[in-house]
Amino acid sequence: MLASLIITNTRTADFVANDTVRQNSSLLYQGKTNLANYFQSFFQTSLAPYSDTTLYRTLETGRSDYLVDNQIFVSLQLMSSSVKEIYQVYLHSGRAERGYLFSRGQYKRTDQIVTAPGTTLPADISYTIKPLHMSSSYGINSTPLILSRPVITLIRPVYQIPSSKQMGTLALDITTEVIDSICAQLYSAGGGEEVFLLAHDGTIIYGPGQYGKGLKLKEPWAEPILKLASAGESGNVELKDSHSKSVFIYESLEAGDHDWVLVKRIPPSVLHGATRQITQANTWVLLGSLLLVTLTALFVSFWITRPIKQLTGYVNQIQSGRLETDIHLRQSDEIGQLARRFRMMMETINNLVLREYRLELANKTNQLKALQAQVHPHFLYNALQSIGTTALQRGVPDLYKLIMQLGKMMRYSMNTAEEFVSISQEIDHTRSYLELQRHRFGDKLTYEIAGDPDAQQASVPRMIIQPVVENIFKHAFDPAGGMVHVSISTTLKDNWITIEIADNGPGMNEGKLASVRQRISRDGEIGDESGSHIGLANVAARLRLHSGGRARMELESGAAPLGGLMVALVIPAAD
C-alpha cells in the first residue's frame, strides 16, 4: 500500500504540475488577448488622420495659419480624449514643417523642419510601439513645461493615399495604468509567481516591484525566452533562474516592427504546492482507510460467520431426519439467498416424497381393486370366447363382435402391469367402449376420432380418455329421445400433447362449470369421484401426479363447433 501511495503521489505530482501549467497558459493567453484588445483602441486612434478629413487635407496641403492651428487643436483633443490613458499626442506636418503637441489640455505648436528625434521610422514600417520610457516634449519647449511620466509610445507615419509619400508623423504617449492592471491579474504576488511584459530587447514594460520599469531585464532566463518568442509563438519551458528551476510560460504580443513578450514565472513552490497538499490528504485518507478496512473486516467476519453457523444448524437438523425443518434467515446477501435456495430445495424434496407416496398409494389402491375384480380372469376370457364362438356358429356375427369388444376392454382394464400406455392404445380402448355404446343406442350415437400421427406413440397414464367419454353418457345424453355426437382429437405442438374430448350436449352453466373446475383443480388424495368409475377429478389428479404438476385439465362449455362441453387434457410430451 505504501508503494501504491508513492506511485500515486508521483503520478499526481505530474498531473498537478501539468494541470497548473495548462491553467496558467490559458490565463496568460487571456491576458495577452486583453492587452491586444486594449492596444487595438490605440491603433484605431492612430488612424484618425485618415478618418478626419479636415486633418488629412491640412496635412496634404501643408497649410499653416491660425485657422489650421485651431483645426489641428480640435483633432488632437479628440484623439487624446478617445482613450483615457493617452497622456499626450504629438503631430508633425512635414509639408508645413510644424510640430503640434497636446497634453492634458495644454496645446503647443512650433516650427519644426523635421519630425522630433525618435519618431522617425524606416519606410517599410507602418507603426511601432516604443518600450517604456519617460515622456518628452518632442522638441516643443515653450512654456508651460509638461511633466515627464513613464509612458509607452505608439508612432505611426501618415502617408498620402494612395501614394507612399509621407505627409507627417503621429505619436501617442500612453500611460501604463491599464497595462499594469491587466498584468497584475495574471499572478498571485504573494505566492512567488512573477509576470513580465518585455519588449524585444528585454526592456521591462511591466514587472514586479523589485524590477525597474524601463530598464533591461538581467535575469539569466530572459535571453532564452526572448529567443523562443521571437518567432511569434507561445509555449512553456523549464529554465534555471537565480534560485532554482522554474517553469516559464510565454506569449508573443504584436507591437509593430517587433513583438513584445508576456512571461509568467512559476516557481517550484507554487508548481508542487498543490501536490504536497494532495500528498498530505492522501496520507490521511490512507490511515483512515486502514482503520475503516480493519473495522469492516471485523464486522463482515461476524456478519458472515453468524448466518453460516445458523445454516449449519439447520442442515444438522435435516440430517437427523427432520425434513420439515423451517429454514429461515433474514439475510439479504448471498448467505440469505443460499438459505432460501436450500429451503426451496427441501420443499421440493418434501413435495417429491409426498408425490411418490401418493402415487404408491394410488397404485396399491388400483391394484387392490383390480385384484378384487379379477375373479378367475382366464375363466371369464374362456367363457366369453366360448359364447362368442357359439354366437358365430348360430349365425349372429354382431353378437360375436360385441363379445370380442367387451373382452378386449376387460383385458385392457385388468392389465395392471403397465402403468403407462401409448395414446393409440388409449384410443383403441375408447373406440371399443364407443362401439359397445353404439350397439346399445343405435343411430342416436355418432362419433369421430382424429389423431396427429406424431402424437400416437406418446406415453400417457392408463385410463385417461375413456372415463371422460363415459362422463358424456352420464351427464350429456338423454337416451329417451336425444342424440349425441362425440369428437376425440389429439395434437402435438411445441412439445405439448393436447387431447380434446367434445360433445354436442347441453354443456354446463357458469356456476356448475366453476364448481367442477374447482373440484378437478384440488391437489388432494386420489379417490373415487363417481362411485363405480374413475371420474374427472381422478383423471386430473393422476395427470398432475405423473407429470410433476405440469399437466392440466381444461373445461369449456359451449365450445365450437359442437356447442357442448369440451374437455382438454394438456400433457408434456416428454412425460
C-alpha positions as CSV (number, residue, x, y, z in Angstrom):
1,M,0.0,0.0,0.0
2,L,2.9,2.3,0.7
3,A,4.3,1.6,-2.8
4,S,0.9,2.4,-4.2
5,L,0.9,5.7,-2.3
6,I,4.3,6.6,-3.6
7,I,3.3,5.8,-7.2
8,T,0.1,7.7,-6.8
9,N,1.8,10.7,-5.4
10,T,4.3,10.7,-8.3
11,R,1.6,10.4,-10.9
12,T,-0.4,13.0,-9.0
13,A,2.6,15.4,-8.9
14,D,3.0,15.1,-12.7
15,F,-0.7,15.6,-13.3
16,V,-1.0,18.6,-10.9
17,A,2.1,20.2,-12.5
18,N,0.8,19.7,-16.0
19,D,-2.6,21.0,-14.9
20,T,-1.1,24.0,-13.3
21,V,0.9,24.8,-16.4
22,R,-2.2,24.3,-18.6
23,Q,-4.4,26.6,-16.4
24,N,-1.7,29.3,-16.3
25,S,-1.2,29.0,-20.1
26,S,-4.9,29.7,-20.5
27,L,-4.7,32.6,-18.1
28,L,-1.7,34.1,-19.8
29,Y,-3.4,33.7,-23.2
30,Q,-6.4,35.6,-21.8
31,G,-4.1,38.3,-20.5
32,K,-2.4,38.6,-23.9
33,T,-5.9,38.8,-25.6
34,N,-6.9,41.6,-23.2
35,L,-3.7,43.5,-23.9
36,A,-4.2,43.1,-27.6
37,N,-7.7,44.4,-27.4
38,Y,-6.5,47.3,-25.3
39,F,-3.8,48.1,-27.8
40,Q,-6.3,47.9,-30.6
41,S,-8.0,51.1,-29.3
42,F,-4.7,53.0,-29.7
43,F,-4.3,51.6,-33.2
44,Q,-7.7,52.9,-34.1
45,T,-6.9,56.3,-32.6
46,S,-3.6,56.4,-34.5
47,L,-5.6,56.1,-37.7
48,A,-7.6,59.3,-37.0
49,P,-5.6,61.4,-39.6
50,Y,-7.2,59.2,-42.3
51,S,-10.7,59.3,-40.9
52,D,-10.6,63.0,-40.0
53,T,-11.0,64.6,-43.5
54,T,-10.1,68.1,-42.3
55,L,-6.9,67.0,-40.6
56,Y,-6.0,64.9,-43.7
57,R,-6.5,67.8,-46.1
58,T,-4.5,70.1,-43.8
59,L,-1.5,67.7,-43.8
60,E,-1.9,67.1,-47.5
61,T,-1.9,70.9,-48.4
62,G,0.7,71.8,-45.9
63,R,-1.2,75.0,-44.8
64,S,-0.1,76.8,-41.7
65,D,-2.1,79.6,-40.3
66,Y,-4.3,80.5,-37.3
67,L,-7.3,78.6,-38.7
68,V,-5.3,75.5,-39.4
69,D,-3.8,75.6,-35.8
70,N,-7.3,75.6,-34.4
71,Q,-8.4,72.7,-36.6
72,I,-5.4,70.6,-35.5
73,F,-6.1,71.5,-31.9
74,V,-9.6,70.1,-32.2
75,S,-8.3,66.9,-33.9
76,L,-5.6,66.3,-31.3
77,Q,-8.0,67.0,-28.5
78,L,-10.4,64.4,-29.9
79,M,-7.6,61.8,-30.1
80,S,-6.5,62.5,-26.6
81,S,-10.0,62.0,-25.2
82,S,-10.7,58.9,-27.2
83,V,-8.7,56.8,-24.7
84,K,-8.3,57.8,-21.1
85,E,-4.7,56.6,-20.8
86,I,-3.4,58.8,-23.7
87,Y,-1.1,61.2,-21.9
88,Q,-0.1,63.4,-24.9
89,V,-0.5,63.5,-28.7
90,Y,2.3,64.7,-30.9
91,L,1.7,65.5,-34.7
92,H,4.4,66.7,-37.1
93,S,3.3,68.1,-40.5
94,G,6.2,67.6,-42.9
95,R,4.9,69.8,-45.6
96,A,4.1,72.7,-43.2
97,E,7.3,72.0,-41.3
98,R,5.5,72.4,-38.0
99,G,5.1,70.4,-34.8
100,Y,2.0,70.2,-32.6
101,L,1.7,68.8,-29.0
102,F,-1.5,68.3,-27.0
103,S,-1.1,67.1,-23.4
104,R,-3.8,67.1,-20.7
105,G,-5.5,70.3,-22.0
106,Q,-2.3,72.1,-23.0
107,Y,-1.8,72.8,-26.7
108,K,1.6,73.8,-28.1
109,R,3.0,74.2,-31.6
110,T,6.2,75.3,-33.1
111,D,8.1,75.3,-36.4
112,Q,9.9,72.0,-37.0
113,I,11.6,71.3,-40.2
114,V,11.9,67.6,-39.4
115,T,10.0,65.4,-37.0
116,A,11.1,65.1,-33.4
117,P,14.0,62.8,-32.5
118,G,13.0,59.2,-32.0
119,T,9.9,59.4,-34.2
120,T,11.4,58.6,-37.5
121,L,10.6,55.1,-38.8
122,P,12.0,53.1,-41.7
123,A,10.0,53.2,-44.9
124,D,8.6,49.7,-44.6
125,I,7.3,50.1,-41.0
126,S,3.7,51.2,-40.7
127,Y,3.8,51.7,-37.0
128,T,5.8,50.8,-33.9
129,I,5.4,50.9,-30.1
130,K,8.4,52.2,-28.1
131,P,9.0,50.4,-24.8
132,L,8.5,52.1,-21.5
133,H,10.4,55.4,-21.3
134,M,10.0,58.9,-19.8
135,S,7.8,61.1,-21.9
136,S,9.4,64.1,-23.7
137,S,8.2,67.4,-25.2
138,Y,9.2,66.3,-28.7
139,G,11.3,69.5,-29.1
140,I,8.4,71.8,-28.3
141,N,9.8,73.5,-25.2
142,S,7.5,76.5,-24.9
143,T,6.0,77.2,-21.5
144,P,4.4,75.9,-19.5
145,L,6.5,72.8,-19.3
146,I,4.8,69.4,-19.3
147,L,5.7,67.0,-16.6
148,S,7.6,63.9,-17.7
149,R,5.9,60.5,-17.0
150,P,6.7,56.8,-17.8
151,V,4.9,56.0,-21.0
152,I,4.9,53.7,-24.0
153,T,4.7,55.5,-27.3
154,L,2.8,54.4,-30.5
155,I,4.4,56.1,-33.5
156,R,2.7,56.0,-36.9
157,P,3.8,57.8,-40.1
158,V,0.9,59.4,-42.1
159,Y,1.0,58.8,-45.9
160,Q,-0.7,60.5,-48.7
161,I,-3.1,58.0,-50.2
162,P,-2.7,56.1,-52.5
163,S,0.9,57.0,-52.8
164,S,3.6,56.2,-50.3
165,K,4.6,59.8,-49.7
166,Q,4.9,60.6,-46.0
167,M,2.9,63.8,-45.1
168,G,3.6,63.7,-41.3
169,T,4.1,61.7,-38.1
170,L,1.7,60.9,-35.3
171,A,2.9,59.8,-31.8
172,L,0.6,58.8,-28.9
173,D,2.2,58.7,-25.4
174,I,0.2,56.2,-23.3
175,T,0.4,55.6,-19.5
176,T,0.6,52.1,-18.2
177,E,-2.2,52.0,-15.6
178,V,-4.4,49.6,-17.6
179,I,-1.4,47.5,-18.7
180,D,-0.3,47.3,-15.0
181,S,-3.9,46.3,-14.0
182,I,-4.2,43.6,-16.7
183,C,-0.8,42.1,-15.8
184,A,-1.4,42.2,-12.1
185,Q,-4.5,39.9,-12.6
186,L,-2.3,37.2,-14.1
187,Y,-0.5,36.1,-11.0
188,S,-0.5,36.0,-7.2
189,A,2.1,38.4,-5.9
190,G,2.4,36.8,-2.5
191,G,2.8,33.2,-3.8
192,G,6.2,33.7,-5.5
193,E,4.8,34.0,-9.1
194,E,6.0,36.8,-11.4
195,V,4.7,38.3,-14.6
196,F,6.7,40.4,-17.0
197,L,5.8,42.3,-20.1
198,L,9.1,42.7,-22.1
199,A,10.0,44.5,-25.3
200,H,12.0,42.7,-27.9
201,D,15.3,44.0,-26.4
202,G,14.4,42.9,-22.9
203,T,13.2,46.3,-21.7
204,I,10.7,45.9,-18.8
205,I,7.3,47.4,-19.7
206,Y,5.7,45.7,-16.7
207,G,7.4,43.7,-13.9
208,P,7.2,43.0,-10.1
209,G,8.1,45.8,-7.8
210,Q,11.8,44.9,-7.4
211,Y,12.4,45.3,-11.1
212,G,12.8,48.8,-12.6
213,K,10.4,49.6,-15.4
214,G,12.1,50.9,-18.5
215,L,15.3,49.0,-17.6
216,K,16.8,45.9,-19.3
217,L,16.0,42.7,-17.5
218,K,19.3,41.0,-16.5
219,E,17.9,37.6,-15.3
220,P,19.6,34.6,-17.0
221,W,16.4,33.2,-18.3
222,A,15.4,36.4,-20.2
223,E,17.5,35.9,-23.3
224,P,16.3,32.3,-23.9
225,I,12.7,33.3,-23.5
226,L,13.1,36.3,-25.9
227,K,14.7,34.0,-28.5
228,L,11.9,31.4,-28.2
229,A,9.2,34.1,-28.5
230,S,11.0,35.9,-31.4
231,A,9.2,33.6,-33.9
232,G,5.8,34.9,-32.7
233,E,4.9,31.7,-30.9
234,S,3.8,30.8,-27.4
235,G,4.6,27.9,-25.1
236,N,6.3,26.9,-21.8
237,V,9.8,25.9,-20.8
238,E,11.6,24.9,-17.7
239,L,14.7,27.0,-17.1
240,K,17.0,27.7,-14.2
241,D,16.7,31.1,-12.6
242,S,18.7,32.7,-9.8
243,H,17.4,30.2,-7.2
244,S,16.1,27.0,-8.8
245,K,14.4,25.6,-11.9
246,S,11.1,27.3,-12.7
247,V,8.5,26.9,-15.4
248,F,8.2,29.9,-17.7
249,I,5.1,30.4,-19.8
250,Y,5.3,32.9,-22.6
251,E,3.0,34.6,-25.2
252,S,4.1,36.8,-28.1
253,L,2.2,40.1,-28.5
254,E,2.3,42.1,-31.7
255,A,3.8,45.6,-31.3
256,G,4.7,47.0,-34.7
257,D,8.0,46.1,-36.1
258,H,8.9,44.0,-33.0
259,D,6.9,41.6,-30.9
260,W,6.6,42.0,-27.1
261,V,6.6,39.0,-24.8
262,L,4.3,38.3,-21.9
263,V,6.1,36.0,-19.5
264,K,4.9,34.3,-16.3
265,R,7.4,32.6,-14.0
266,I,6.0,29.7,-11.8
267,P,8.5,28.7,-9.1
268,P,8.6,25.1,-7.8
269,S,6.9,26.1,-4.5
270,V,3.8,27.0,-6.5
271,L,4.1,24.3,-9.0
272,H,4.3,21.5,-6.4
273,G,2.4,23.2,-3.6
274,A,-0.9,21.5,-4.5
275,T,0.9,18.2,-4.8
276,R,2.1,18.5,-1.2
277,Q,-1.4,19.2,-0.1
278,I,-2.7,16.2,-2.0
279,T,0.0,14.0,-0.5
280,Q,-1.0,15.0,3.0
281,A,-4.6,14.4,2.1
282,N,-3.8,11.0,0.6
283,T,-1.8,10.1,3.8
284,W,-4.8,10.9,6.0
285,V,-7.1,9.1,3.6
286,L,-4.7,6.0,3.7
287,L,-4.7,6.0,7.5
288,G,-8.5,6.4,7.6
289,S,-8.9,3.7,5.0
290,L,-6.7,1.2,7.0
291,L,-8.9,1.9,10.1
292,L,-12.1,1.5,8.1
293,V,-10.9,-1.7,6.5
294,T,-10.0,-3.2,9.8
295,L,-13.4,-2.3,11.3
296,T,-15.2,-3.5,8.2
297,A,-13.2,-6.8,8.2
298,L,-14.3,-7.5,11.8
299,F,-17.9,-6.6,11.1
300,V,-18.1,-8.6,7.9
301,S,-16.4,-11.6,9.6
302,F,-19.2,-11.5,12.3
303,W,-21.9,-10.8,9.7
304,I,-20.9,-13.8,7.6
305,T,-20.0,-16.4,10.2
306,R,-23.2,-16.0,12.2
307,P,-25.6,-16.9,9.4
308,I,-23.3,-19.7,8.3
309,K,-23.5,-21.2,11.8
310,Q,-27.3,-20.9,11.7
311,L,-27.4,-22.6,8.3
312,T,-25.1,-25.4,9.6
313,G,-27.5,-25.9,12.5
314,Y,-30.5,-26.3,10.1
315,V,-28.5,-28.7,8.0
316,N,-27.7,-30.8,11.0
317,Q,-31.4,-31.0,11.9
318,I,-32.3,-32.1,8.4
319,Q,-29.5,-34.7,8.5
320,S,-31.0,-36.1,11.7
321,G,-34.3,-36.8,9.7
322,R,-36.3,-33.7,10.5
323,L,-37.2,-32.9,6.8
324,E,-39.9,-30.4,7.9
325,T,-37.3,-28.1,9.5
326,D,-38.2,-24.4,8.6
327,I,-35.0,-22.8,7.3
328,H,-35.4,-19.0,7.9
329,L,-32.6,-16.4,7.7
330,R,-33.3,-12.7,7.4
331,Q,-30.1,-12.0,5.5
332,S,-30.5,-10.4,2.1
333,D,-26.9,-11.2,0.9
334,E,-25.5,-14.3,-0.7
335,I,-25.8,-16.4,2.5
336,G,-29.5,-15.4,2.7
337,Q,-30.0,-16.4,-0.9
338,L,-28.3,-19.7,-0.3
339,A,-30.6,-20.3,2.7
340,R,-33.7,-19.5,0.6
341,R,-32.5,-21.8,-2.2
342,F,-31.9,-24.5,0.4
343,R,-35.3,-24.1,1.8
344,M,-36.8,-24.3,-1.7
345,M,-34.8,-27.4,-2.3
346,M,-36.2,-29.0,0.9
347,E,-39.7,-28.0,-0.1
348,T,-39.2,-29.7,-3.5
349,I,-37.8,-32.8,-1.8
350,N,-40.8,-32.9,0.6
351,N,-43.2,-32.5,-2.4
352,L,-41.5,-35.2,-4.3
353,V,-41.6,-37.5,-1.3
354,L,-45.3,-36.7,-0.9
355,R,-45.9,-37.3,-4.6
356,E,-44.2,-40.6,-4.6
357,Y,-46.2,-41.6,-1.6
358,R,-49.5,-40.6,-3.3
359,L,-48.5,-42.5,-6.5
360,E,-47.6,-45.5,-4.5
361,L,-50.9,-45.3,-2.5
362,A,-52.9,-44.9,-5.8
363,N,-51.1,-47.8,-7.4
364,K,-51.8,-50.0,-4.3
365,T,-55.5,-48.9,-4.4
366,N,-55.8,-49.6,-8.1
367,Q,-54.1,-53.0,-7.7
368,L,-56.4,-53.9,-4.9
369,K,-59.4,-53.0,-6.9
370,A,-58.1,-54.9,-9.9
371,L,-57.4,-58.0,-7.7
372,Q,-60.9,-57.8,-6.3
373,A,-62.2,-57.6,-9.9
374,Q,-60.1,-60.4,-11.2
375,V,-62.3,-63.4,-10.3
376,H,-60.7,-66.1,-12.3
377,P,-59.9,-63.9,-15.4
378,H,-58.9,-66.8,-17.5
379,F,-62.2,-68.4,-16.8
380,L,-64.0,-65.2,-17.9
381,Y,-61.9,-64.9,-21.0
382,N,-62.5,-68.5,-22.0
383,A,-66.2,-68.2,-21.2
384,L,-66.5,-65.1,-23.4
385,Q,-64.6,-66.8,-26.1
386,S,-67.0,-69.8,-25.9
387,I,-70.0,-67.5,-26.0
388,G,-68.6,-65.7,-29.0
389,T,-67.9,-68.9,-30.9
390,T,-71.5,-70.1,-30.2
391,A,-72.9,-66.8,-31.4
392,L,-70.8,-67.1,-34.6
393,Q,-72.0,-70.7,-35.1
394,R,-75.6,-69.7,-34.6
395,G,-75.2,-67.0,-37.3
396,V,-75.1,-63.9,-35.1
397,P,-71.9,-62.2,-36.1
398,D,-72.8,-58.9,-34.5
399,L,-73.1,-60.6,-31.1
400,Y,-69.7,-62.1,-31.7
401,K,-68.2,-58.6,-32.3
402,L,-69.8,-57.2,-29.2
403,I,-68.4,-60.0,-27.1
404,M,-64.9,-59.6,-28.6
405,Q,-65.0,-55.8,-27.9
406,L,-66.1,-56.5,-24.3
407,G,-63.3,-59.0,-23.8
408,K,-60.8,-56.6,-25.2
409,M,-61.9,-53.9,-22.8
410,M,-61.8,-56.2,-19.8
411,R,-58.3,-57.3,-20.8
412,Y,-57.1,-53.7,-21.1
413,S,-58.7,-52.7,-17.8
414,M,-57.3,-55.6,-15.8
415,N,-53.7,-55.3,-17.1
416,T,-52.1,-53.6,-14.1
417,A,-48.6,-54.4,-15.1
418,E,-48.4,-51.4,-17.5
419,E,-48.8,-48.0,-15.7
420,F,-48.2,-46.0,-18.9
421,V,-49.5,-46.8,-22.4
422,S,-49.4,-45.1,-25.8
423,I,-52.1,-42.7,-26.9
424,S,-53.0,-45.1,-29.7
425,Q,-53.7,-47.8,-27.1
426,E,-55.9,-45.4,-25.1
427,I,-57.8,-44.5,-28.4
428,D,-58.3,-48.2,-29.2
429,H,-59.7,-48.8,-25.7
430,T,-62.0,-45.8,-26.0
431,R,-63.2,-46.9,-29.5
432,S,-64.2,-50.3,-28.1
433,Y,-66.2,-48.6,-25.5
434,L,-67.9,-46.4,-28.1
435,E,-68.7,-49.4,-30.3
436,L,-70.4,-51.1,-27.4
437,Q,-72.4,-47.9,-26.7
438,R,-73.4,-47.5,-30.3
439,H,-74.8,-51.1,-30.3
440,R,-76.8,-50.1,-27.3
441,F,-78.1,-46.7,-28.6
442,G,-78.0,-47.3,-32.3
443,D,-78.3,-44.2,-34.6
444,K,-78.6,-41.9,-31.6
445,L,-74.8,-42.1,-31.2
446,T,-72.2,-40.9,-33.7
447,Y,-68.5,-40.3,-33.1
448,E,-65.3,-39.2,-34.8
449,I,-61.7,-39.8,-33.8
450,A,-58.8,-37.7,-35.3
451,G,-55.2,-38.2,-34.3
452,D,-51.9,-36.4,-35.0
453,P,-49.6,-39.2,-36.2
454,D,-46.7,-37.7,-34.4
455,A,-48.6,-37.9,-31.1
456,Q,-49.8,-41.5,-31.4
457,Q,-46.8,-43.2,-29.8
458,A,-46.5,-40.7,-26.9
459,S,-46.7,-42.2,-23.5
460,V,-49.6,-41.3,-21.1
461,P,-51.1,-42.8,-17.9
462,R,-53.7,-45.5,-18.5
463,M,-57.4,-44.8,-18.4
464,I,-57.5,-41.0,-19.0
465,I,-59.7,-40.8,-22.2
466,Q,-62.4,-43.5,-21.7
467,P,-63.5,-42.1,-18.2
468,V,-64.1,-38.6,-19.8
469,V,-66.1,-40.2,-22.7
470,E,-68.1,-42.2,-20.2
471,N,-68.9,-38.9,-18.4
472,I,-70.7,-37.7,-21.6
473,F,-73.2,-40.6,-21.5
474,K,-73.8,-39.9,-17.8
475,H,-74.4,-36.2,-18.0
476,A,-74.8,-35.0,-21.6
477,F,-77.0,-37.7,-23.3
478,D,-80.7,-38.4,-22.9
479,P,-81.4,-41.9,-24.2
480,A,-85.1,-41.3,-24.3
481,G,-85.1,-39.1,-27.3
482,G,-81.8,-37.2,-27.7
483,M,-78.9,-37.7,-30.0
484,V,-75.2,-37.4,-29.1
485,H,-72.1,-36.8,-31.1
486,V,-68.6,-37.4,-29.6
487,S,-65.4,-35.9,-31.1
488,I,-61.9,-37.0,-30.0
489,S,-58.8,-35.4,-31.3
490,T,-55.1,-35.4,-30.4
491,T,-52.4,-32.8,-31.4
492,L,-48.7,-32.3,-30.7
493,K,-47.4,-28.8,-30.7
494,D,-44.3,-27.2,-29.0
495,N,-43.6,-30.4,-27.1
496,W,-47.1,-30.4,-25.6
497,I,-49.8,-33.0,-26.3
498,T,-53.4,-31.9,-26.3
499,I,-56.3,-34.4,-26.2
500,E,-59.7,-32.8,-26.7
501,I,-63.0,-34.7,-26.0
502,A,-66.1,-32.7,-27.0
503,D,-69.8,-33.4,-27.3
504,N,-72.9,-31.7,-28.6
505,G,-74.8,-31.9,-25.3
506,P,-76.3,-29.0,-23.3
507,G,-73.0,-28.2,-21.6
508,M,-72.8,-26.5,-18.1
509,N,-73.9,-23.2,-16.7
510,E,-71.3,-20.9,-15.3
511,G,-72.0,-21.9,-11.6
512,K,-71.7,-25.6,-12.2
513,L,-68.7,-25.2,-14.6
514,A,-66.9,-23.2,-11.8
515,S,-67.7,-25.9,-9.3
516,V,-66.3,-28.7,-11.4
517,R,-63.2,-26.7,-12.3
518,Q,-62.6,-26.1,-8.6
519,R,-63.1,-29.8,-7.8
520,I,-60.7,-31.1,-10.5
521,S,-58.0,-28.5,-9.5
522,R,-57.7,-29.8,-6.0
523,D,-54.3,-31.4,-5.4
524,G,-55.6,-33.9,-2.9
525,E,-55.8,-37.6,-2.5
526,I,-56.9,-39.7,-5.4
527,G,-60.3,-41.1,-4.7
528,D,-63.4,-42.4,-6.3
529,E,-65.3,-39.3,-7.5
530,S,-68.2,-41.1,-9.1
531,G,-68.6,-44.4,-7.3
532,S,-68.5,-47.1,-10.0
533,H,-66.0,-45.4,-12.4
534,I,-63.0,-43.1,-12.4
535,G,-64.2,-39.5,-12.5
536,L,-62.8,-36.3,-14.0
537,A,-61.1,-35.3,-10.7
538,N,-59.4,-38.7,-10.6
539,V,-58.1,-38.3,-14.1
540,A,-56.9,-34.7,-13.4
541,A,-55.2,-35.7,-10.2
542,R,-53.3,-38.7,-11.8
543,L,-52.1,-36.5,-14.7
544,R,-50.7,-34.0,-12.2
545,L,-49.0,-36.6,-10.1
546,H,-47.4,-38.3,-13.1
547,S,-46.2,-35.0,-14.7
548,G,-44.9,-33.3,-11.6
549,G,-47.9,-30.8,-11.6
550,R,-47.3,-29.6,-15.2
551,A,-50.2,-31.4,-16.8
552,R,-53.7,-29.9,-16.6
553,M,-57.3,-30.5,-17.5
554,E,-59.3,-27.6,-19.1
555,L,-63.1,-27.4,-19.3
556,E,-65.0,-25.1,-21.7
557,S,-68.8,-25.1,-22.2
558,G,-70.4,-24.1,-25.5
559,A,-67.2,-24.5,-27.4
560,A,-67.4,-24.5,-31.2
561,P,-68.2,-26.4,-33.3
562,L,-70.3,-28.9,-31.3
563,G,-71.5,-26.4,-28.7
564,G,-71.5,-28.8,-25.7
565,L,-68.8,-29.4,-23.1
566,M,-65.2,-29.7,-24.3
567,V,-62.6,-31.4,-22.0
568,A,-58.9,-30.8,-22.9
569,L,-56.1,-32.8,-21.4
570,V,-52.8,-30.9,-21.8
571,I,-49.8,-33.2,-21.1
572,P,-46.0,-32.6,-21.5
573,A,-44.7,-34.7,-24.4
574,A,-41.6,-35.7,-22.5
575,D,-43.7,-37.4,-19.8
